[in-house]
C-alpha cells in the first residue's frame, strides 16, 4: 500500500468518525435544559391553629403550608431587654415543612432560624429555608434559599412570608397556577 493510499484511507476514516461524533455532541448539547433561577414571594395566613395555613404567591399559586417535623426548639440562649416584668427570650428552631400546591405538587423544605417570644403566647421566627425535594412541577427544583418569617399572634392566628430564589433545572410552565407565566432569570 502506498503512502498516498494510506493517507487517503486515514483521511476518509477520520472524516467518517468526525461526521458521526460532531453531530452527536451537538445534539446532546441541545437536549440539555438550561438551568434557571426563579424568584419567589409567598404569603400565608392561618386564622387559628386548627385551620389550614393557606399560602399564595408567584410560582406556587395557592396551596397549604404544613409542618412535617417540628418545630424543634433549642434551649433559650438570650433574653430580650425590655421594661420591668418583660420576659422576652430567643431560642433556635428547626422544622421540615412542605407546600402542598392546589395542583397536587409538593415542595419539601428545611427551615432553620431563631424564635423570639416577646409576649406570652406570641412569637416570631426569623430564618432561612432550603429546598429538599419536590414532586409534580416542583420536581425540577434543585437548590435555593431565602428568608422566612413566621409570626404567631395573641389571637391564635399566624402569618408567613417566604422570599428568595429557587434554582431549577429548567423553566417551568405554571400557567393557571399563578394566573400567568412563571419565573424568570
C-alpha positions as CSV (number, residue, x, y, z in Angstrom):
1,X,0.0,0.0,0.0
2,X,1.4,3.3,-1.0
3,X,1.7,6.2,1.4
4,X,-0.8,8.1,-0.7
5,X,-3.4,5.3,-0.4
6,X,-2.7,5.1,3.3
7,X,-3.2,8.8,3.8
8,X,-6.4,8.8,1.7
9,X,-7.8,5.8,3.7
10,X,-6.9,7.6,7.0
11,X,-8.5,10.8,5.9
12,X,-11.7,9.0,4.9
13,X,-11.8,7.1,8.2
14,X,-11.1,10.3,10.2
15,X,-13.8,12.1,8.3
16,X,-16.3,9.4,8.9
17,X,-15.6,9.5,12.7
18,X,-16.0,13.3,12.7
19,X,-19.2,13.0,10.7
20,X,-20.7,10.8,13.4
21,X,-19.2,12.4,16.6
22,X,-19.7,16.1,15.9
23,X,-23.5,15.9,15.3
24,X,-23.9,13.6,18.3
25,X,-22.1,16.2,20.5
26,X,-24.3,19.0,19.1
27,X,-27.5,17.0,19.6
28,X,-26.5,16.2,23.2
29,X,-25.8,19.9,23.9
30,X,-29.2,20.9,22.5
31,X,-31.2,18.4,24.6
32,X,-29.9,19.6,28.0
33,X,-32.2,22.2,29.5
34,X,-30.9,25.5,30.6
35,X,-30.9,26.0,34.4
36,X,-32.9,28.9,35.7
37,X,-33.4,30.8,39.0
38,X,-36.9,31.7,39.9
39,X,-37.6,34.5,42.4
40,X,-40.3,33.6,44.9
41,X,-42.5,35.6,47.2
42,X,-45.1,33.7,49.2
43,X,-47.5,35.0,51.8
44,X,-49.5,32.8,54.2
45,X,-52.3,33.2,56.7
46,X,-53.7,30.8,59.3
47,X,-56.7,32.1,61.3
48,X,-56.2,29.6,64.1
49,X,-54.0,26.6,64.9
50,X,-56.7,24.1,63.8
51,X,-57.2,25.7,60.3
52,X,-55.1,25.1,57.3
53,X,-52.1,27.5,56.8
54,X,-53.1,28.8,53.4
55,X,-50.3,30.2,51.1
56,X,-50.3,32.1,47.9
57,X,-47.6,33.5,45.7
58,X,-45.8,33.6,42.4
59,X,-44.7,30.2,41.2
60,X,-46.6,28.2,43.8
61,X,-50.1,29.6,43.1
62,X,-52.3,28.6,46.0
63,X,-51.6,25.9,48.5
64,X,-51.2,24.9,52.1
65,X,-48.1,25.2,54.3
66,X,-47.7,22.1,56.5
67,X,-45.2,21.2,59.3
68,X,-43.9,17.7,58.8
69,X,-41.2,17.7,61.5
70,X,-41.1,20.1,64.4
71,X,-40.8,22.9,65.1
72,X,-37.9,21.5,67.2
73,X,-36.6,24.1,69.7
74,X,-33.2,24.5,71.2
75,X,-32.5,25.8,74.7
76,X,-33.1,29.5,75.5
77,X,-29.9,31.4,74.7
78,X,-30.8,35.0,75.2
79,X,-33.2,37.3,76.9
80,X,-34.5,40.3,75.1
81,X,-34.0,43.5,77.1
82,X,-37.2,45.4,78.0
83,X,-39.2,47.1,80.7
84,X,-39.7,45.7,84.2
85,X,-41.7,42.4,84.0
86,X,-40.9,41.8,80.4
87,X,-39.8,38.2,79.7
88,X,-38.8,38.1,76.1
89,X,-36.4,35.3,75.1
90,X,-35.0,33.6,72.0
91,X,-34.1,30.0,71.0
92,X,-33.0,28.2,67.9
93,X,-35.7,26.4,65.8
94,X,-35.7,23.7,63.1
95,X,-38.5,22.3,61.1
96,X,-39.2,20.3,58.0
97,X,-42.2,21.7,56.1
98,X,-43.9,21.4,52.8
99,X,-46.0,23.4,50.5
100,X,-48.9,21.4,49.1
101,X,-50.0,23.2,46.0
102,X,-53.5,23.2,44.7
103,X,-52.4,21.1,41.6
104,X,-51.0,18.4,44.0
105,X,-47.4,19.3,43.6
106,X,-45.3,19.4,46.8
107,X,-42.2,21.3,47.8
108,X,-40.3,20.0,50.8
109,X,-38.1,22.4,52.7
110,X,-35.9,22.6,55.8
111,X,-36.2,25.7,57.9
112,X,-33.6,26.8,60.4
113,X,-34.0,30.0,62.4
114,X,-34.3,31.9,65.7
115,X,-37.7,32.0,67.5
116,X,-38.2,35.0,69.8
117,X,-41.1,35.4,72.2
118,X,-41.8,39.0,73.2
119,X,-45.3,38.5,74.7
120,X,-46.6,35.3,76.3
121,X,-48.4,33.2,73.7
122,X,-46.8,35.0,70.7
123,X,-43.6,34.6,68.9
124,X,-41.7,35.4,65.7
125,X,-39.4,33.1,63.8
126,X,-36.8,34.6,61.6
127,X,-34.9,32.1,59.5
128,X,-33.9,30.6,56.1
129,X,-35.2,27.8,54.1
130,X,-33.5,25.2,51.8
131,X,-35.4,23.0,49.4
132,X,-35.0,19.3,50.0
133,X,-37.2,17.7,47.2
134,X,-40.3,18.3,45.2
135,X,-43.0,16.4,43.3
136,X,-45.0,17.4,40.2
137,X,-44.0,20.8,38.9
138,X,-41.6,21.3,41.8
139,X,-39.5,18.2,41.0
140,X,-37.2,20.4,38.9
141,X,-36.1,22.4,42.0
142,X,-32.5,21.5,42.8
143,X,-31.5,24.2,45.3
144,X,-32.3,27.7,46.6
145,X,-32.7,29.7,49.7
146,X,-34.2,32.8,51.1
147,X,-35.7,34.4,54.2
148,X,-38.7,33.1,56.0
149,X,-40.7,34.8,58.8
150,X,-43.5,33.2,60.8
151,X,-45.5,35.2,63.3
152,X,-47.8,33.7,65.8
153,X,-50.2,36.3,67.2
154,X,-52.0,36.6,70.6
155,X,-55.4,35.7,68.9
156,X,-54.0,32.4,67.7
157,X,-53.6,33.5,64.1
158,X,-50.3,33.1,62.2
159,X,-48.8,34.8,59.2
160,X,-45.9,33.7,57.0
161,X,-43.6,35.3,54.5
162,X,-41.1,33.4,52.2
163,X,-38.8,35.1,49.8
164,X,-35.7,34.2,47.8
165,X,-34.7,32.2,44.9
166,X,-35.3,28.6,43.8
167,X,-32.8,27.1,41.4
168,X,-34.4,24.8,38.8
169,X,-33.0,22.6,36.1
170,X,-35.3,24.4,33.5
171,X,-38.1,26.8,33.2
172,X,-41.5,25.6,34.5
173,X,-44.8,26.4,32.9
174,X,-47.0,27.3,35.9
175,X,-49.8,28.7,33.7
176,X,-53.1,28.9,35.6
177,X,-51.5,28.2,39.0
178,X,-50.3,31.8,39.2
179,X,-52.6,33.4,36.6
180,X,-49.6,34.0,34.3
181,X,-46.2,32.9,33.2
182,X,-43.9,31.7,35.9
183,X,-40.4,32.6,36.9
184,X,-37.6,34.5,35.3
185,X,-34.0,34.8,35.3
